[in-house]
Amino acid sequence: QMKLVESGGASVQAGGSLRLSCIISNNIYRPHCMGWFRQTLGDEREGVATIDSGESTAYADFVKGRFTISRHDFGNDLELILQMSGLKPDDTATYFCTTGPGFCAGAKSLSAHWYRWWGQGTQVTVSS
């Protein structure tokens, strides 16, 4: 069963930094494509960044140059990281990590339809 657990969300001032972590545990297979999404109340979930097993990444335009996605494998599990800097009030949202059975496909992987399994989310609040 695939299990995803996010952590690292917090309240910060604009311009600050945060590091989000997601532990992906499973006994099914090793994920090839993983991502971070975010969602605010009443809005659709939007893609933030993705990374594949070959370390290729894709970013939404609104985070390019500010956020960095990375992954670290350990045993059967892996850790998905989202390093965020230059945070803005518009970055306030619940952040979710996700993975699915397929491979990443660049910007197409920034669609929520690309994925199957999701974590419960971690809240990021940025105040001005």
Backbone torsions as a table, in degrees:
resi	resn	phi	psi	omega
1	GLN	NA	137.9	-179.7
2	MET	-85.7	131.2	178.8
3	LYS	-130.5	131.4	-179.9
4	LEU	-126.7	127.6	-178.6
5	VAL	-130.9	116.9	179.2
6	GLU	-92.4	155.4	173.0
7	SER	-155.6	167.9	175.4
8	GLY	106.7	-9.7	178.2
9	GLY	-66.0	148.7	-178.1
10	ALA	-165.4	176.7	173.5
11	SER	-100.2	128.4	-178.4
12	VAL	-137.3	164.6	175.4
13	GLN	-83.2	154.1	175.2
14	ALA	-55.3	139.0	-176.8
15	GLY	91.6	-10.6	-178.7
16	GLY	-79.0	-178.1	-177.7
17	SER	-129.7	153.1	173.5
18	LEU	-145.0	153.9	175.7
19	ARG	-122.0	113.0	176.2
20	LEU	-93.8	142.1	179.1
21	SER	-126.1	145.3	175.5
22	CYS	-137.0	122.3	175.6
23	ILE	-95.7	120.5	179.3
24	ILE	-105.2	115.6	-178.3
25	SER	-118.1	134.9	178.4
26	ASN	-163.4	157.9	173.3
27	ASN	-121.8	25.4	-178.4
28	ILE	-100.2	-58.5	-178.6
29	TYR	-165.9	170.4	178.2
30	ARG	-90.0	122.8	-177.4
31	PRO	-63.6	141.8	177.1
32	HIS	-100.1	-26.6	-176.6
33	CYS	-134.3	127.9	-179.8
34	MET	-135.2	158.4	-178.3
35	GLY	-156.7	167.9	171.3
36	TRP	-116.4	134.6	175.8
37	PHE	-125.9	166.3	175.4
38	ARG	-142.0	157.5	-176.5
39	GLN	-151.7	136.0	171.4
40	THR	-110.5	160.7	-175.3
41	LEU	-59.1	125.5	177.7
42	GLY	90.5	-8.5	-179.7
43	ASP	-108.1	162.8	175.3
44	GLU	-77.2	156.9	177.1
45	ARG	-70.5	130.7	-177.8
46	GLU	-119.4	143.5	-179.2
47	GLY	-72.0	138.6	179.1
48	VAL	-108.6	-52.7	-177.9
49	ALA	-160.4	151.1	177.0
50	THR	-134.2	158.7	176.6
51	ILE	-148.4	143.8	179.1
52	ASP	-112.0	-179.9	-175.2
53	SER	-65.3	-18.9	176.2
54	GLY	-94.3	11.1	178.1
55	GLU	71.9	11.7	173.8
56	SER	-73.0	139.4	-175.7
57	THR	-124.4	159.8	172.6
58	ALA	-142.5	142.6	-177.0
59	TYR	-131.0	147.6	170.2
60	ALA	-69.3	147.6	-176.9
61	ASP	-57.5	-33.7	-173.8
62	PHE	-74.3	-6.3	177.6
63	VAL	-120.8	-3.1	-178.5
64	LYS	-58.9	131.9	-179.5
65	GLY	86.5	-10.3	-179.1
66	ARG	-115.6	-35.2	-177.4
67	PHE	-112.0	148.9	176.2
68	THR	-134.3	128.7	177.3
69	ILE	-101.8	141.9	177.2
70	SER	-150.2	168.1	-179.4
71	ARG	-140.8	149.2	179.0
72	HIS	-136.7	123.1	-179.5
73	ASP	-90.4	139.5	170.8
74	PHE	-149.1	112.0	-177.7
75	GLY	63.5	-133.0	178.8
76	ASN	-85.1	-6.7	-177.9
77	ASP	-108.3	170.1	172.3
78	LEU	-147.4	157.8	178.7
79	GLU	-112.5	129.2	176.5
80	LEU	-106.0	127.7	-175.2
81	ILE	-115.8	141.3	168.9
82	LEU	-126.4	107.1	176.7
83	GLN	-90.5	119.3	-175.5
84	MET	-115.7	132.6	176.3
85	SER	-136.2	167.7	-178.6
86	GLY	57.1	39.8	-174.3
87	LEU	-64.8	143.7	-179.7
88	LYS	-120.9	157.5	176.4
89	PRO	-55.0	-32.0	178.1
90	ASP	-66.3	-14.3	177.4
91	ASP	-80.8	-6.2	178.1
92	THR	-60.7	123.7	-177.2
93	ALA	-178.5	171.7	166.8
94	THR	-91.1	128.1	-177.1
95	TYR	-103.4	132.6	-177.7
96	PHE	-121.1	141.6	168.7
97	CYS	-100.8	157.0	-173.3
98	THR	-154.9	158.0	171.7
99	THR	-152.3	167.5	-178.1
100	GLY	-151.9	179.7	-174.8
101	PRO	-80.0	-9.8	-174.9
102	GLY	-100.3	-173.1	177.2
103	PHE	-98.7	155.7	176.6
104	CYS	-69.2	155.9	178.5
105	ALA	-142.0	55.6	177.3
106	GLY	61.2	-135.2	-176.1
107	ALA	-63.9	-25.0	178.4
108	LYS	-60.8	-28.8	-177.5
109	SER	-74.2	-4.5	176.9
110	LEU	-85.0	9.6	175.4
111	SER	-98.1	136.3	-178.5
112	ALA	-62.6	-23.9	-178.2
113	HIS	-67.6	-14.8	-177.5
114	TRP	-73.8	-14.5	-167.5
115	TYR	-120.2	161.5	-179.2
116	ARG	-117.7	-41.6	-174.4
117	TRP	-108.2	140.7	-175.3
118	TRP	-135.0	148.3	170.7
119	GLY	-82.0	-178.6	-178.0
120	GLN	-84.9	-15.6	177.4
121	GLY	98.3	154.9	175.7
122	THR	-136.7	136.4	-171.6
123	GLN	-86.7	131.5	173.7
124	VAL	-118.7	125.1	178.9
125	THR	-124.9	124.3	-178.6
126	VAL	-117.2	120.6	-178.7
127	SER	-103.9	150.0	-178.3
128	SER	-87.3	NA	NA
